[in-house]
């Protein structure tokens, strides 16, 4: 599988913490999540990203879980 150039995508934190809806900048390479950071241009969170939002890369970026962005989630079988 050929790797594509990294791309930064503006998104929202999937954790849905209230009352703040944190904006995220997500770096994606080859369909896989590489890094996440707070979006300073988001008027609500102003670059802040809580510990749950920062952990998103550990959840969705874990190749052992076979989670690829843009495809259905599959359970990892040992």
C-alpha distances in whole Angstrom, upper triangle without the diagonal:
4,6,9,13,15,17,20,22,25,26,28,29,28,31,33,36,39,41,38,35,33,31,27,25,21,19,15,12,9,11,12,16,17,21,23,27,30,30,34,34,34,38,38,37,37,34,35,32,34,33,31,29,28,27,24,22,22,22,19,17,18,15,17,18,15,16,13,15,16,16,19,19,19,22,21,23,24
4,6,10,12,15,18,20,24,25,28,28,28,31,34,36,39,41,38,35,32,30,26,24,20,17,14,11,8,11,13,16,16,20,23,26,29,29,32,32,33,37,37,36,35,33,34,32,34,33,31,29,28,27,25,22,23,24,20,18,19,17,20,21,18,18,15,16,17,17,21,22,22,25,24,26,27
4,7,9,12,15,17,21,22,25,25,26,29,31,33,37,38,35,32,29,26,23,20,17,14,11,7,5,9,10,13,13,16,19,22,25,26,28,29,30,34,34,32,32,29,30,28,30,29,28,26,24,24,22,19,20,21,18,15,17,15,18,19,17,17,14,14,16,17,20,21,22,24,23,26,27
4,6,9,12,14,18,20,23,24,24,28,30,32,35,36,33,30,27,24,21,18,15,12,9,6,5,8,10,12,12,15,18,21,23,23,26,26,27,31,32,30,30,27,29,27,29,29,28,25,24,24,21,19,21,22,18,16,18,17,21,21,19,18,14,14,15,17,20,22,23,26,25,28,29
4,6,10,13,16,19,22,23,24,27,29,31,34,35,32,29,26,23,19,16,14,10,9,6,7,10,11,12,12,14,16,18,21,21,23,24,25,29,30,28,27,25,27,25,28,28,27,24,23,23,21,18,21,22,19,17,19,19,22,23,21,19,16,15,17,19,23,24,25,28,27,30,32
4,7,10,13,15,19,20,21,24,26,28,31,32,28,25,22,19,16,12,10,6,6,4,7,9,9,10,9,10,13,15,18,17,20,21,22,26,26,25,24,21,23,21,24,24,23,20,19,20,18,15,18,19,16,14,17,17,21,21,19,18,15,14,16,18,22,22,24,26,26,29,31
4,6,10,12,16,17,19,22,24,26,28,29,26,22,20,16,13,10,8,6,5,6,9,10,10,10,10,11,12,13,16,15,18,18,19,22,24,22,21,19,21,20,23,23,23,19,18,20,17,15,18,19,16,15,18,19,22,22,20,18,15,13,14,18,21,22,24,27,27,30,32
4,7,10,13,15,17,20,21,23,25,26,22,19,16,13,10,6,5,4,6,9,12,12,12,10,10,9,9,10,12,11,14,14,15,19,20,18,18,15,17,16,20,20,20,16,16,18,15,14,17,18,16,15,18,19,23,22,21,19,16,14,15,19,22,22,25,27,27,31,33
4,6,10,12,14,17,18,20,23,23,20,16,14,11,8,6,5,6,7,11,13,12,12,10,11,11,10,11,12,10,13,13,13,17,18,17,17,15,17,16,19,20,19,15,15,17,14,14,17,18,15,15,19,20,23,22,21,18,15,12,13,17,20,20,24,26,27,30,33
4,7,10,13,16,16,18,20,20,16,13,11,7,6,5,6,9,11,14,17,15,15,13,14,12,10,10,10,8,11,10,10,13,14,13,13,12,14,13,17,19,18,14,15,17,14,14,18,18,16,17,20,22,25,24,23,20,18,14,15,19,21,22,25,27,28,32,34
4,7,9,12,12,15,17,17,14,11,9,6,5,6,7,10,12,15,17,15,15,12,14,12,10,10,10,9,12,11,10,13,13,12,13,12,13,12,15,17,15,11,13,15,12,13,17,16,14,15,19,21,24,22,21,18,16,13,14,17,19,19,23,25,26,30,32
4,6,9,9,11,13,14,11,7,6,5,5,8,9,13,14,18,20,17,17,14,16,14,10,11,9,9,12,12,9,12,11,10,12,12,12,10,12,14,13,9,12,14,11,13,16,15,14,16,19,22,24,22,22,18,18,15,16,19,19,19,23,24,26,30,32
4,6,6,8,11,13,10,7,6,6,6,9,10,13,15,19,21,18,16,13,15,13,9,10,9,10,13,14,11,14,12,10,13,12,11,8,9,11,9,6,9,10,8,11,13,12,12,14,17,20,22,20,20,17,17,15,17,19,19,18,21,22,24,28,30
4,6,9,12,14,12,9,9,10,10,12,12,15,16,19,21,17,16,13,16,14,12,13,13,14,17,18,15,17,15,14,17,15,14,11,12,12,9,7,11,11,8,11,13,11,11,14,16,19,20,17,18,15,15,13,15,16,16,15,18,19,21,25,27
4,6,9,12,11,9,9,11,11,15,14,18,19,22,24,21,19,16,18,16,13,14,13,15,18,19,16,18,15,14,17,16,14,11,10,10,7,7,10,10,8,12,13,11,12,15,17,20,21,18,20,17,18,16,18,19,19,17,20,20,22,25,27
4,6,9,8,6,8,11,12,16,16,20,21,25,26,23,22,19,21,19,16,16,14,15,18,18,15,16,13,12,16,16,14,12,11,13,10,9,13,13,12,16,17,15,16,19,21,24,25,22,23,20,21,19,20,21,21,20,23,23,25,29,31
4,6,6,6,8,12,13,17,18,22,23,27,29,26,24,21,22,20,17,16,14,16,18,18,15,16,12,11,15,15,12,10,9,11,9,9,13,14,13,17,18,17,18,21,22,26,27,24,26,23,24,22,23,25,24,23,25,26,27,31,32
3,5,7,9,13,15,19,21,24,26,30,32,29,27,24,26,23,20,19,16,17,18,19,15,15,11,11,15,16,14,13,12,14,13,13,16,17,17,20,22,20,21,24,26,29,30,28,29,26,27,25,26,28,27,26,29,29,31,34,36
4,7,10,13,16,20,22,25,27,31,33,30,29,26,27,24,21,19,16,17,17,18,14,13,9,10,14,15,13,13,13,16,14,14,17,19,19,22,24,23,24,26,28,32,33,30,32,28,29,27,28,30,29,28,31,32,34,37,39
4,6,9,12,16,18,22,24,28,30,28,26,23,24,21,17,15,12,13,14,14,11,10,6,6,10,11,10,10,10,13,13,12,15,17,16,19,21,21,21,24,26,29,31,28,30,27,27,24,26,28,28,27,30,31,32,36,38
4,7,10,13,15,19,21,25,27,24,23,20,21,19,15,14,11,11,13,13,9,10,7,7,10,11,10,9,11,14,12,10,14,16,14,17,20,19,19,21,24,27,29,26,27,24,24,21,22,25,25,24,27,28,30,34,36
4,6,10,12,16,18,22,25,22,21,18,18,15,12,10,7,8,10,11,7,9,7,5,8,8,7,6,8,11,11,8,11,13,12,15,17,17,17,19,22,25,27,25,26,22,22,20,21,24,24,24,27,28,29,33,35
4,7,10,13,16,20,22,20,19,16,17,14,10,9,6,5,8,8,5,9,8,6,8,7,8,8,11,14,13,9,11,14,13,14,18,17,17,18,21,24,27,25,25,22,21,18,20,23,24,23,27,28,29,33,35
4,6,10,12,16,19,17,16,12,13,10,6,6,5,5,9,10,8,12,11,9,10,8,9,8,11,13,12,8,9,12,10,11,15,15,14,15,18,21,24,22,22,19,18,15,18,20,22,21,25,26,27,31,32
4,7,10,13,16,15,14,11,11,8,6,5,6,6,9,10,10,14,14,12,12,9,11,10,14,15,15,11,11,14,12,11,15,16,14,14,18,20,23,22,22,19,17,15,17,20,22,22,25,27,27,31,33
4,6,10,13,11,10,7,8,6,5,7,9,9,13,14,13,17,17,15,15,13,14,12,15,15,15,11,11,12,10,9,13,13,11,11,15,17,20,19,18,15,14,11,14,17,19,19,22,23,24,28,29
4,7,10,10,9,6,5,5,6,9,12,12,15,16,17,20,21,19,18,15,17,15,18,18,17,14,13,14,12,10,13,14,12,11,14,15,19,19,18,15,13,12,14,17,20,19,22,24,24,27,29
4,7,6,5,5,6,7,9,12,15,15,19,19,19,23,23,22,22,19,20,18,20,20,19,16,15,16,13,10,14,14,11,10,13,13,17,17,15,13,10,9,11,14,17,17,19,22,22,25,27
4,5,5,7,7,10,12,15,18,19,22,22,23,27,27,25,25,22,23,21,23,23,22,19,18,18,16,13,15,16,13,11,14,13,17,17,15,14,11,10,12,15,18,18,20,22,22,25,26
4,6,8,9,13,15,19,22,22,25,26,26,30,30,28,28,25,27,24,26,26,24,22,21,20,18,15,17,17,14,12,14,12,16,16,14,13,9,9,11,13,16,17,18,21,20,23,25
4,7,9,12,14,17,20,20,24,24,24,28,28,26,27,24,25,22,24,24,22,19,19,18,15,13,15,15,11,10,12,11,15,14,12,10,6,6,7,9,13,13,15,18,18,22,24
4,6,10,12,15,18,19,23,24,23,27,27,25,25,22,23,20,22,21,19,17,16,15,12,10,12,12,8,6,9,8,12,12,10,8,6,6,9,11,13,13,15,17,17,20,22
4,6,8,12,15,16,20,21,20,24,23,21,22,19,19,16,18,17,16,13,12,12,9,6,9,10,7,5,9,10,13,13,12,9,8,7,11,13,15,14,16,18,18,21,23
4,7,11,14,16,19,20,21,24,24,21,22,18,19,16,18,17,16,14,12,12,10,7,9,11,9,6,10,11,14,15,14,13,11,11,15,16,18,17,19,21,20,23,24
4,7,11,12,15,18,18,21,21,18,18,15,15,13,15,14,14,11,9,10,9,6,9,11,10,8,12,14,17,17,17,15,14,13,17,19,21,19,21,23,22,26,27
4,7,9,12,15,14,18,17,14,15,11,12,9,11,11,11,8,7,9,7,6,10,11,11,10,13,16,19,18,19,16,15,14,17,19,21,20,22,23,23,27,28
4,6,9,12,12,15,15,12,11,8,8,7,10,11,12,9,7,10,10,10,13,14,14,14,17,20,22,22,22,20,19,17,20,23,24,23,26,27,27,31,32
4,6,9,8,11,11,8,8,4,5,5,9,11,12,9,8,12,12,12,15,17,16,17,20,23,25,24,25,22,22,19,22,25,26,25,28,29,29,33,34
4,5,6,9,10,8,6,4,7,8,12,15,15,12,12,15,14,15,18,19,18,19,22,25,28,26,27,24,23,20,22,25,27,26,29,31,31,35,37
4,6,8,9,8,5,4,8,10,14,16,18,14,15,18,18,18,22,23,22,22,26,28,31,30,31,27,26,24,26,29,30,30,33,34,35,39,40
4,6,9,9,6,7,10,13,16,19,20,16,17,21,20,20,24,24,23,24,28,30,33,31,32,28,27,24,25,29,30,30,34,35,36,40,42
4,6,6,5,7,9,11,14,17,18,14,16,19,18,19,23,23,22,23,27,29,32,30,30,27,26,23,24,27,28,28,32,33,35,38,40
4,6,5,9,10,13,16,19,19,17,18,22,21,23,26,26,25,27,30,33,35,33,34,30,29,26,27,30,31,31,35,36,38,41,43
4,6,9,9,11,13,17,17,14,17,20,19,21,24,24,24,25,28,31,33,31,32,29,28,25,27,29,30,30,33,34,36,40,41
4,6,5,7,10,13,14,12,13,17,16,18,21,21,21,23,26,29,31,29,30,27,27,24,26,29,29,28,32,33,34,37,39
4,6,9,12,15,16,14,15,18,18,20,23,23,23,24,27,30,33,31,32,29,28,25,27,30,31,31,34,35,36,40,41
4,6,10,13,14,12,12,15,15,17,19,21,20,21,24,27,29,28,29,26,26,23,25,28,29,29,32,33,33,37,38
4,7,10,11,9,10,13,14,16,18,19,20,20,23,26,28,27,29,26,26,24,26,28,29,28,31,31,32,36,37
4,7,8,6,6,10,10,12,14,15,16,17,20,23,25,24,25,22,22,21,23,25,26,25,27,28,28,32,33
4,5,5,6,9,10,13,14,15,16,17,19,23,24,23,25,22,23,22,25,26,26,24,27,27,27,31,32
4,5,5,6,9,11,11,12,15,16,17,21,22,21,23,21,22,21,24,26,26,23,25,25,25,28,29
4,5,5,7,10,10,10,12,14,15,19,20,18,21,18,20,19,22,23,22,20,22,22,22,26,27
4,5,5,8,10,10,11,13,15,19,20,18,20,17,18,17,19,21,21,19,22,22,23,26,28
4,5,7,8,10,11,12,14,17,19,18,20,17,18,17,20,22,22,20,23,23,23,26,27
4,5,5,7,9,10,11,15,16,15,17,15,16,16,19,20,20,18,20,19,19,23,24
4,5,5,6,8,10,13,15,13,15,12,13,13,16,17,17,15,17,18,18,22,23
4,5,5,5,8,11,13,12,14,11,12,12,15,17,17,15,17,18,17,21,22
4,6,5,6,10,11,10,13,11,13,14,17,18,18,15,16,16,15,19,19
4,6,6,9,10,8,11,9,11,12,15,15,15,12,13,13,13,17,18
4,6,8,10,8,9,6,8,8,11,12,12,10,12,13,13,17,19
4,6,9,8,9,7,8,9,13,13,14,12,14,14,14,17,19
4,5,6,7,7,9,11,15,14,15,12,12,12,11,14,15
4,5,5,7,8,11,14,13,14,12,11,12,10,13,14
4,5,8,11,14,17,15,15,12,10,10,7,10,10
4,5,9,12,14,12,12,8,7,7,5,9,11
4,6,10,12,10,9,7,6,7,7,10,12
4,7,9,7,8,6,7,9,9,13,15
4,6,6,8,8,9,12,13,16,18
4,6,8,9,12,15,16,19,22
4,7,9,12,16,17,21,24
4,6,9,13,14,17,21
4,6,10,13,15,19
4,7,9,13,16
4,6,9,13
4,6,10
4,7
4
